[in-house]
Amino acid sequence: MRRVALASCAGTTIEFYDFFVYGTAAALVFPKIFFPALGESAGTVASFATFAVAFGTRPLGAVLFGHFGDRLGRKKTLISTLLLMGIATILIGCLPTAGAIGVAAPILLVVLRIAQGLAVGGEWAGATLLAAEYAPAEKRGLYGIFPQVGPALAFALSSATFLVVNLFVGDASPAFVEWGWRVPFILSALLLAVGLYVRLAIEETPMFKKAERSQVGTARNSDSPLIGAFKYQWREIMLAAGSLTMLFAFFYIGTAFLTSYGTKTMGLSRSTVLTFGVCSTVVFGGATILSGIYSDRVGRKRVVLGACVVSVPWSLIMFPLLNTGSAFAFAIVLMTTLAIFGAAYGPVGALLPEMFQTRYRYTGAGTAYNLAGAIGGGTAPILAADLSASYGGTSVGFMLASFGILSVVCSLALPETRHRSMEPGAEEHVVLSGVPRRGVLDSGELDSAAAGGTDPAG
């Protein structure tokens, strides 16, 4: 379990580091080097539009890599996503600017950003399945936090790398815009080597191997994973996507948009904003760990719902605080925003794997997660840039509150999954009290079904 925990955490850290350095660069330098002809405001919107492109391709990545993950195994697929993300990130660091090759520069940037989106779309579900399918049933919330803390570590690494480069070249130096921003992207090569070493050292999950041997719960003798997931568990996909929309909106407002807002609208120095970014990861990571562990005691749904409820009033408070212009207020807003995200994010590493059957667990969990990413993470930063320029920061707060209300409604309809069995065969049609029901069953329900002579496998 230690090796599995390390592999799942290292993989998501590397994948999201690559994803986040793009978001930081999109806020700080991409408007100047890839969209110089558009001016500052329009260039910022265009830069965040390229950032949002990856969220549109994340669901496609979830479907593509989910298909192979459900058919060929978790390990092989995770190695593929890691390679794709690492290569795309390194190439972005080597990309010529618009001043050198004209309009081809932003086009190539978008192509590589699409590749990043495909990779991260396939990464998360595989990493969480790696942890959840190895973990003891009573500790899935605990082990599910290891891939979940990857984004916190990744945000700390990306902010710290940009901060070190910024301190080295100077806050006002043109060197940061000329070449300094490339360093975090190129350093991804070192992380890629570490990630591959760790992932090659682990074996396929025992649940997938068991399903493959018995041909129960695999995708090979059934519909394709995508068709099966939407045919039998479309409701779970849509509810999970809706409940996680707030998470993505809060996270990418915190990690990308507020970086731009702090430097350009509030007038804070680049070093100050990046330093607060590094500090906020302690709060964010701590909230993720505590909520994931707590979900083993009280259930996943209760923790996620509580964070979604808190997100609504906080959305309306955060921009009035930022409008004071205080660096302290910026730090409080950033840390609280990411703490609310972390509180909801911790249980998700166990919640989504528990919601789906083995035969299409990779596809179902990944599709739900990345649909939420496309809705919340893909639209929030670009809408926020446009709303802030046109109507001020308060309008961004109302947008976030809308995402929060959507997530509250969907979270109320979520099933509780803490006691569900994830074993192949502990799934599908069971008649309880004379009522046919679909879904993954908990151990008590399986015992009841067996006592009544009903075949749990349908």
HUVENNOR-V383945 format. One line per field, one symbol per residue. phi: phi as a letter, one per 30 degrees, with the letter a starting at -180 (. if undefined). psi: psi as a letter, one per 40 degrees, with the letter a starting at -180 (. if undefined). A space follows every 10 residues. Layout:
BEGIN
phi->???
psi->???
END
This chain:
BEGIN
phi->.ddddddddd ddddddeddd dddddddcbd edccbdddid dddddddddd ddedddcddd ddddddeddd cckddddddd dddddddddd dddcdddddc bidddddded dddddddddd dcddddddde dddcddedbd ddddddddde dddddddddd ddddddddcj dcddddddbd ddeddddedd dddddddddd dccddddddd ddddicicdd cbeeeddddd dcbddddddd dddcededdd dddddcdddd dddcddidde dddddddddd dddddddddd ddddddccjd dddddedddd ddddedcdde ddddiddddd ddddddeddd eddddedddc ededdbdedb dddddddddd ddddddddce dddddddddc bjdedddddd dddddedddd ddcdddbecd dcdejdbidb cchicdbckc cddddddddd ddicdddj
psi->dddddddddd dddddddddd dddddddddd dddefdeeid dddddddddd ddddddeddd dddddddddd deiddddddd dddddddddd dddehiiddd eaeddddddd dddddddddd dedddddddd ddediidefd dddeeddded dddddddddd ddddddddei dehedddddd ddddddeddd ddddddddde eiiiiddddd dddeeheied faiidddddd ddfddddddd dddedddddd dddddddddd dddddeeiid dddddddddd dddddddddd dddddddeid dddddddddd dddddedddd ddeeehdddd dddddddddd ddddddeddd dddeeiiddf dddddddddd dddddddddd dddddddddd eidddddddd dddddddddd ddeiihedei heihefiahh hhfehiiiih iidddddddd deehhde.
END
